[in-house]
């Protein structure tokens, strides 16, 4: 019988307000997922985590693995688990990912790890957070990446067939920043432990309600900025009433962190954040901004404490002067803006498209049926 296991990675977080929010939500979501994995028939559930989460994971039926020495390397950790546990298949889930998966979807991933043919089923082939891998021992001789995002490219280069889940909220949403929690609570989604956690946290956002109002307004104009996937943008536009525009830049930021900054980021440096938001307000009634590539300068990003405080529109908590100035300008914007990371402009868009229709019964955008010639008849 093939030996398979699930592996959940939960990294440590700092003690800033935003980090504590994200850490608490990820813990709750992880416990929900551990229950689903058991129900889906995955007998061995392994966890690599911050020691403070060990007891909760063990009480949920997981086996906590000792951490490796030195700086964490995703690829080495994955190979270590496959080798030491002698696994034929593995289901890897990054903490904060898979929080919207239901039982049939988890069963699909579990069953994939037991296939007789080599292959990988990923939530996102271009930025992986969830991966079901069959014939996992083929990984042992591979040079796997230090972070999970580029795993799909590595497996494809190995000659392993790579498949992707349908692009929807369940596959794309990830708890990565405090803004993701704001959006998640607005949509009323998540497992029971996660929903209970969100209900008890101060997640009010001054711009959320007016932005949701814009999404349900045919006269409104929304601007998307950042690592926007065209397929996700198209699905989002079909579900909201407003008109949308996008400046899609910065994709591959984590896989290629040393690349030059974005075009809009360069213009932001030249005109300053106050002017940028003033010009934005002339061209859009609301905006959703993936700030990581926008504010990247070709080097490392500031710590999570600064990034998360920016997402929470709390410039007084930010040490980095560039991020503090940008956040002050966003807070003073005359149009509603949401600041966040990649998940905000991927899975977050699906949830915002759901949340904007709560309490409304209005027509979406016009979607006429196709009528006329076909490619074969032309």
MOJO-V401605 format. One record per backbone hydrogen bond with DSSP energy under -1.0 kcal/mol. CO is the residue of the C=O (numbers start at 1). NH is the residue of the N-H. E is the energy in kcal/mol with one decimal. If there is no record, write none. Layout:
co nh e
CO NH E
CO NH E
//
This chain:
co nh e
3 88 -3.5
3 89 -1.5
5 91 -2.3
6 46 -3.4
7 93 -2.6
8 48 -2.5
9 95 -2.4
16 20 -2.4
17 21 -1.8
18 22 -2.2
19 23 -2.7
20 24 -2.4
21 25 -2.2
22 26 -2.5
23 27 -2.3
24 28 -2.1
25 29 -2.7
26 30 -2.6
27 31 -2.1
28 32 -1.9
29 33 -2.4
30 34 -2.6
31 35 -1.7
32 36 -1.8
33 37 -2.7
34 38 -1.9
35 39 -2.2
36 40 -2.1
37 42 -2.5
38 41 -1.4
44 6 -2.5
45 63 -2.7
46 8 -2.5
47 65 -2.8
48 10 -3.0
50 53 -2.6
51 54 -1.3
53 57 -2.2
54 58 -2.6
55 59 -2.4
56 60 -1.3
57 62 -2.3
58 61 -1.7
63 47 -2.1
73 77 -2.4
74 78 -2.6
75 79 -2.3
76 80 -2.4
77 81 -2.0
78 82 -2.2
79 83 -2.8
80 84 -2.9
81 85 -2.3
82 87 -2.0
88 136 -2.8
89 5 -1.2
90 133 -3.1
91 7 -3.1
92 131 -2.6
93 9 -1.9
94 97 -2.4
96 175 -2.8
98 101 -1.2
102 106 -2.3
103 107 -2.7
104 108 -1.9
105 109 -1.7
106 110 -2.6
107 111 -3.0
108 112 -1.7
109 113 -1.4
111 114 -1.1
112 115 -1.7
119 134 -2.7
120 163 -3.3
121 132 -2.7
122 165 -2.6
129 94 -2.6
130 123 -1.9
131 92 -3.2
132 121 -2.7
133 90 -2.2
134 119 -1.3
135 138 -1.7
136 139 -2.3
137 140 -1.2
139 142 -1.9
142 144 -1.1
145 75 -1.8
146 74 -2.7
148 151 -2.1
149 128 -1.8
150 154 -1.7
151 155 -2.6
152 156 -2.1
153 157 -2.3
154 158 -1.3
155 160 -2.1
156 159 -1.5
161 120 -2.2
163 122 -3.0
166 168 -1.1
168 172 -2.2
169 173 -2.3
174 176 -1.2
178 182 -1.6
179 183 -2.4
180 184 -2.4
181 185 -2.5
182 186 -1.8
183 187 -1.9
184 189 -1.7
191 195 -2.8
192 196 -1.9
193 197 -2.1
194 198 -2.6
195 199 -2.1
198 201 -1.4
201 203 -1.4
207 211 -2.0
208 212 -2.7
209 213 -2.2
210 214 -1.6
211 215 -1.8
212 216 -1.1
214 217 -1.7
215 241 -2.8
215 242 -1.3
217 220 -1.3
220 243 -2.5
221 285 -2.9
221 286 -1.0
222 245 -2.4
223 288 -2.5
224 247 -2.8
225 290 -2.6
226 228 -2.3
226 249 -1.3
229 233 -2.6
230 234 -2.4
231 235 -2.1
232 236 -2.5
233 237 -2.7
234 238 -1.5
236 240 -1.3
243 222 -2.9
245 224 -2.6
247 226 -2.4
250 253 -1.3
252 256 -2.5
256 259 -1.5
262 266 -1.9
263 267 -2.1
264 268 -2.4
265 269 -1.9
266 270 -1.4
267 271 -2.4
268 272 -2.5
272 276 -2.0
273 277 -2.6
274 278 -1.9
275 279 -2.7
276 280 -2.5
277 281 -2.1
280 283 -1.3
280 284 -1.5
286 223 -2.0
287 338 -1.9
288 225 -2.3
289 291 -1.0
289 340 -1.9
291 295 -2.5
303 307 -2.0
304 308 -3.1
305 309 -1.5
306 310 -2.0
307 311 -2.0
308 312 -1.8
309 314 -2.7
310 313 -1.8
314 317 -1.9
315 318 -1.6
320 324 -2.3
321 325 -2.3
322 326 -2.2
323 327 -2.2
324 328 -2.3
325 329 -2.0
326 330 -2.2
327 331 -2.5
328 332 -1.4
330 333 -1.5
336 287 -2.0
338 289 -3.1
340 291 -2.1
343 346 -1.1
343 348 -3.4
347 351 -1.5
348 352 -2.5
349 353 -2.1
350 354 -1.1
351 355 -2.9
352 356 -2.1
354 357 -1.2
355 358 -1.5
357 360 -2.1
374 378 -1.0
//
